[in-house]
Amino acid sequence: MILHPSLASADPLWLGAAVDKLANENIGSLHLDIEDGNFISNITFGIKTIKAISLTTKQATSVHLMVSQPLVWIRELIPFHPKWIFFHPESVQNPSEIITEIKNMGAKVGLSLNPATPIAPYQYLYKTLDAVMIMTSEPDGQNQQFIPAMVDKIQQVAQLLPQLECWADGGVGFDNISLLKAAGAKHLVVGRALFSSENLTLTLDQLRH
């Protein structure tokens, strides 16, 4: 199981300290959510923050684009060499164009699917992808609660598309991590469950086991 700490859940006043604490941890990447206030109502990191984090850390980064115009952001990300870029096909008319752009910059490309988004309409894309991220929560006004029904969706991805790396993102914590692992999720984005603790190293170890 590979864990990706989501810096959007860290205290924004101590973001640099969180990056420093994770500098030597055994993680898959530092996970960076870009939310534009349009595709999703929240606003998180902009390019200046992404640049600052990328120049500060030697850890790999993964970027989750929750934006209405992903192509604009992807081109801005080129200098920072993220390892992974995820985008939502619901936000574009031609997902293949976005996939090509991400691959051309040397990053791995993943499709992120909202809870209400079915897998089937995008099956034609899967040979061009490296990963699928299943959103296991959505903005609900209640701290983005984990949606248990998404475990079945993850199982579908793991069974139908074993060649792709399966990610889960949203409300991941101690009470559901074993279910997600059993369903076939190999990459887990962890936010509040990690950054609400004082000892990140201990919590990462506990989440893995």
Solvent accessible surface area in square Angstrom, and as a share of the most:
residue,aa,sasa,rsa
1,M,67,0.30
2,I,74,0.37
3,L,1,0.01
4,H,1,0.00
5,P,0,0.00
6,S,8,0.05
7,L,1,0.01
8,A,42,0.33
9,S,41,0.27
10,A,8,0.06
11,D,74,0.39
12,P,113,0.71
13,L,156,0.78
14,W,169,0.59
15,L,28,0.14
16,G,45,0.43
17,A,38,0.30
18,A,9,0.07
19,V,4,0.03
20,D,92,0.48
21,K,123,0.52
22,L,0,0.00
23,A,49,0.38
24,N,151,0.77
25,E,31,0.14
26,N,121,0.62
27,I,20,0.10
28,G,19,0.19
29,S,0,0.00
30,L,0,0.00
31,H,0,0.00
32,L,1,0.00
33,D,12,0.06
34,I,0,0.00
35,E,14,0.06
36,D,38,0.20
37,G,34,0.32
38,N,109,0.56
39,F,57,0.24
40,I,20,0.10
41,S,100,0.65
42,N,74,0.38
43,I,127,0.65
44,T,39,0.22
45,F,26,0.11
46,G,29,0.28
47,I,40,0.20
48,K,180,0.76
49,T,42,0.24
50,I,2,0.01
51,K,99,0.42
52,A,56,0.43
53,I,7,0.04
54,S,25,0.16
55,L,133,0.66
56,T,86,0.50
57,T,19,0.11
58,K,210,0.89
59,Q,32,0.14
60,A,37,0.29
61,T,9,0.05
62,S,0,0.00
63,V,1,0.00
64,H,0,0.00
65,L,1,0.01
66,M,14,0.06
67,V,1,0.00
68,S,39,0.25
69,Q,121,0.54
70,P,2,0.01
71,L,34,0.17
72,V,85,0.49
73,W,57,0.20
74,I,0,0.00
75,R,130,0.47
76,E,87,0.39
77,L,0,0.00
78,I,78,0.40
79,P,82,0.52
80,F,33,0.14
81,H,143,0.64
82,P,7,0.04
83,K,95,0.40
84,W,7,0.02
85,I,0,0.00
86,F,0,0.00
87,F,0,0.00
88,H,1,0.00
89,P,2,0.01
90,E,65,0.29
91,S,24,0.16
92,V,35,0.20
93,Q,174,0.77
94,N,93,0.48
95,P,9,0.06
96,S,56,0.36
97,E,89,0.40
98,I,4,0.02
99,I,5,0.02
100,T,75,0.43
101,E,41,0.19
102,I,0,0.00
103,K,87,0.37
104,N,119,0.61
105,M,35,0.15
106,G,70,0.68
107,A,9,0.07
108,K,77,0.33
109,V,0,0.00
110,G,0,0.00
111,L,0,0.00
112,S,0,0.00
113,L,0,0.00
114,N,46,0.24
115,P,20,0.13
116,A,95,0.73
117,T,14,0.08
118,P,76,0.48
119,I,12,0.06
120,A,69,0.53
121,P,73,0.46
122,Y,37,0.14
123,Q,85,0.38
124,Y,145,0.55
125,L,4,0.02
126,Y,3,0.01
127,K,195,0.82
128,T,64,0.37
129,L,11,0.06
130,D,42,0.22
131,A,0,0.00
132,V,0,0.00
133,M,0,0.00
134,I,0,0.00
135,M,17,0.08
136,T,0,0.00
137,S,3,0.02
138,E,79,0.35
139,P,77,0.48
140,D,61,0.32
141,G,84,0.81
142,Q,120,0.53
143,N,111,0.57
144,Q,67,0.30
145,Q,94,0.42
146,F,38,0.16
147,I,49,0.25
148,P,98,0.62
149,A,62,0.48
150,M,19,0.08
151,V,25,0.14
152,D,97,0.50
153,K,18,0.07
154,I,0,0.00
155,Q,76,0.34
156,Q,90,0.40
157,V,1,0.00
158,A,29,0.23
159,Q,128,0.57
160,L,98,0.49
161,L,9,0.05
162,P,99,0.62
163,Q,116,0.51
164,L,14,0.07
165,E,55,0.25
166,C,4,0.02
167,W,0,0.00
168,A,0,0.00
169,D,15,0.08
170,G,9,0.09
171,G,26,0.25
172,V,6,0.04
173,G,7,0.06
174,F,111,0.46
175,D,126,0.66
176,N,5,0.02
177,I,15,0.08
178,S,77,0.50
179,L,97,0.48
180,L,0,0.00
181,K,111,0.47
182,A,89,0.69
183,A,8,0.06
184,G,20,0.20
185,A,2,0.02
186,K,130,0.55
187,H,7,0.03
188,L,0,0.00
189,V,4,0.02
190,V,0,0.00
191,G,12,0.11
192,R,112,0.41
193,A,25,0.20
194,L,0,0.00
195,F,36,0.15
196,S,95,0.61
197,S,36,0.23
198,E,172,0.77
199,N,80,0.41
200,L,14,0.07
201,T,78,0.45
202,L,91,0.45
203,T,8,0.04
204,L,0,0.00
205,D,64,0.33
206,Q,87,0.39
207,L,1,0.01
208,R,54,0.20
209,H,173,0.77
